[in-house]
Amino acid sequence: MNIASILATKGDKVVTVRAEQSIREALGLLAQHNIGALVVVDDGRRPTGIISERDIVRTAVKNEAFFTLLVSQLMTRNLILGAPGDDLGAVGSTMVERRIRHLPVIDGGKLVGIVTIGDIVKAQRDQFQGEVDTLQTIVMEQGR
């Protein structure tokens, strides 16, 4: 199973923000779409960063004027990116080890989706449940 299998079900919609937008605008997008992170993109829709609710909360605690800041001042620039063909087991391990909750997915340099750690866990759970169901069917048939 790979990232493409998640995107086939989830879709390719990614809420994005520009580096020059304000934190207030970013917060509005997070609340409007009920999501935890925004991918920061350039004119070509190429990811240049990511900003999460955690980034904003950590800054808000230290800086009461955080509303006046720009996305570029808080975003994470060293992105870990996925590709549609990436194996879910490997992606899940990387996300856990690096403590990443959102992984932008690119194909040919273009943003084509985003997966969350929740997406990965759900896909793996569904795969394991399918295997359990298959094994139960085999055991029941052999018991006849």
C-alpha positions as CSV (number, residue, x, y, z in Angstrom):
1,M,0.0,0.0,0.0
2,N,1.3,3.5,-0.8
3,I,0.4,7.2,-0.5
4,A,-1.4,7.1,-3.9
5,S,-3.9,4.6,-2.3
6,I,-4.7,7.1,0.4
7,L,-5.0,10.0,-2.0
8,A,-7.3,8.0,-4.3
9,T,-9.8,7.8,-1.4
10,K,-9.1,11.1,0.3
11,G,-8.7,13.3,-2.8
12,D,-6.1,15.8,-3.7
13,K,-7.4,18.9,-2.0
14,V,-4.8,20.7,-0.1
15,V,-5.4,24.0,1.7
16,T,-2.5,26.3,1.0
17,V,-1.2,29.7,2.1
18,R,1.4,32.1,0.7
19,A,4.5,33.1,2.7
20,E,3.5,36.8,2.6
21,Q,0.1,36.2,4.2
22,S,-0.5,37.1,7.8
23,I,-0.8,34.7,10.7
24,R,-4.3,36.0,11.2
25,E,-5.2,34.9,7.6
26,A,-3.5,31.5,8.2
27,L,-5.5,31.0,11.4
28,G,-8.7,31.9,9.5
29,L,-7.9,29.1,6.9
30,L,-7.1,26.6,9.6
31,A,-10.4,27.3,11.4
32,Q,-12.5,27.5,8.2
33,H,-11.3,24.2,6.9
34,N,-11.0,22.5,10.4
35,I,-7.4,21.4,9.7
36,G,-4.1,21.4,11.6
37,A,-1.7,22.6,9.0
38,L,-1.3,24.7,5.8
39,V,1.2,24.0,3.0
40,V,3.0,27.2,2.1
41,V,3.3,27.4,-1.7
42,D,5.0,29.7,-4.3
43,D,3.5,31.0,-7.5
44,G,4.0,27.6,-9.2
45,R,2.1,25.8,-6.4
46,R,5.4,24.3,-5.3
47,P,5.7,23.7,-1.5
48,T,8.1,26.1,0.2
49,G,7.1,25.4,3.8
50,I,4.4,24.3,6.1
51,I,2.8,26.0,9.1
52,S,0.8,24.1,11.7
53,E,-1.4,25.1,14.6
54,R,1.4,24.0,16.9
55,D,3.8,26.5,15.2
56,I,1.3,29.3,15.9
57,V,0.5,28.2,19.4
58,R,4.2,28.0,20.4
59,T,4.7,31.5,19.0
60,A,1.6,32.9,20.6
61,V,2.8,31.9,24.1
62,K,6.1,33.8,23.6
63,N,4.9,36.8,21.5
64,E,1.6,38.6,22.1
65,A,2.0,40.4,18.8
66,F,1.9,37.1,16.8
67,F,-1.1,38.3,14.8
68,T,1.1,40.8,13.1
69,L,3.6,38.3,11.9
70,L,3.7,36.8,8.5
71,V,3.5,33.1,7.6
72,S,7.1,33.3,6.4
73,Q,8.3,34.2,9.9
74,L,6.8,31.0,11.5
75,M,6.7,28.4,8.8
76,T,8.9,25.3,8.8
77,R,11.2,25.5,5.7
78,N,13.0,22.2,5.8
79,L,10.1,20.1,4.5
80,I,9.9,16.4,4.5
81,L,7.9,15.5,1.3
82,G,6.2,12.4,0.1
83,A,5.6,11.0,-3.3
84,P,2.5,9.0,-4.5
85,G,4.5,5.8,-4.8
86,D,6.0,5.9,-1.2
87,D,5.3,2.9,0.9
88,L,2.9,3.6,3.9
89,G,5.0,1.6,6.3
90,A,8.1,3.7,5.5
91,V,6.2,6.9,5.5
92,G,4.6,6.1,8.9
93,S,7.9,5.3,10.4
94,T,9.4,8.5,9.1
95,M,6.5,10.6,10.4
96,V,6.7,9.0,13.9
97,E,10.5,9.3,14.1
98,R,10.5,12.9,12.9
99,R,7.3,13.8,14.8
100,I,5.6,15.0,11.7
101,R,1.8,15.1,11.6
102,H,1.3,16.4,8.0
103,L,3.2,15.3,4.9
104,P,2.8,17.2,1.7
105,V,2.9,15.0,-1.4
106,I,4.5,16.1,-4.6
107,D,4.7,14.6,-8.0
108,G,6.8,16.2,-10.7
109,G,7.6,19.1,-8.3
110,K,3.9,19.9,-8.0
111,L,1.8,19.6,-4.8
112,V,-0.7,16.8,-5.4
113,G,-2.0,16.1,-1.9
114,I,-1.3,15.9,1.8
115,V,-1.4,12.9,4.2
116,T,-1.7,13.0,7.9
117,I,-0.4,10.6,10.5
118,G,-4.1,9.7,11.1
119,D,-4.5,8.9,7.4
120,I,-1.5,6.5,7.6
121,V,-2.8,4.8,10.8
122,K,-6.3,4.4,9.3
123,A,-5.0,2.9,6.1
124,Q,-2.8,0.4,8.0
125,R,-5.7,-0.5,10.3
126,D,-8.0,-1.1,7.4
127,Q,-5.3,-3.3,5.7
128,F,-4.8,-5.3,8.9
129,Q,-8.6,-5.7,9.4
130,G,-8.9,-7.0,5.8
131,E,-6.2,-9.6,6.6
132,V,-7.9,-10.6,9.8
133,D,-11.2,-11.0,8.0
134,T,-9.5,-13.1,5.3
135,L,-7.9,-15.4,8.0
136,Q,-11.2,-15.7,9.8
137,T,-12.9,-16.8,6.6
138,I,-10.2,-19.4,5.9
139,V,-10.3,-20.8,9.5
140,M,-14.1,-21.0,9.4
141,E,-14.0,-22.8,6.0
142,Q,-11.4,-25.3,7.2
143,G,-13.5,-26.0,10.3
144,R,-16.4,-27.3,8.2
